[in-house]
């Protein structure tokens, strides 16, 4: 099992290195401190990919369990202080495993999320409960991932349950927000997998308000 994990880990590193190289990046595997143009206090990532004035610091991990996200957040914050650079924590369980980290992901802008939330409100007011829930959840998940990037918390590629847990443990969600989110997630999962689900209008309204509040709190608006 350990050997299988190690092989998968090495294969992922090699795959990413090849993909970044195809995109025109200069890639260093197991880079030395001299390959990183700023001090990371001895941290040695799996890859450094540079292109013109931009760069990616990439760490690959096999399992999400017990990942020291707080430590990696410190590294991500330091990297984010340098224009054009970004730290990426990639796992074998990534929700966006088919995309090239740091390059091919595409999240809506905050203004777009605000507009989407308004459209979801219209669905809810018209009692179109099922599409309202699925749409609201997609907006919520996008907001979580986008805020994680903005706050230099390298969990934006995690499966949503892990993403929520880490955002709560790091203080980005309150206990009441965390509890509400988990209740809604169970309902959303049943619905998304085709099961008959009784939707509570009051719960939906609470979740809509939560999504709107988070977008207002986290979004960057003129």
HELIX and SHEET records of a PDB file:
HELIX    1   1 UNK A    2  UNK A   22  1                                  21    
HELIX    2   2 UNK A   33  UNK A   35  5                                   3    
HELIX    3   3 UNK A   69  UNK A   80  1                                  12    
HELIX    4   4 UNK A  110  UNK A  125  1                                  16    
HELIX    5   5 UNK A  129  UNK A  150  1                                  22    
HELIX    6   6 UNK A  160  UNK A  169  1                                  10    
HELIX    7   7 UNK A  175  UNK A  192  1                                  18    
HELIX    8   8 UNK A  201  UNK A  218  1                                  18    
SHEET    1   A 4 UNK A  26  UNK A  29  0                                        
SHEET    2   A 4 UNK A  47  UNK A  51 -1                                        
SHEET    3   A 4 UNK A  54  UNK A  61 -1                                        
SHEET    4   A 4 UNK A  85  UNK A  91  1                                        
END                                                                             
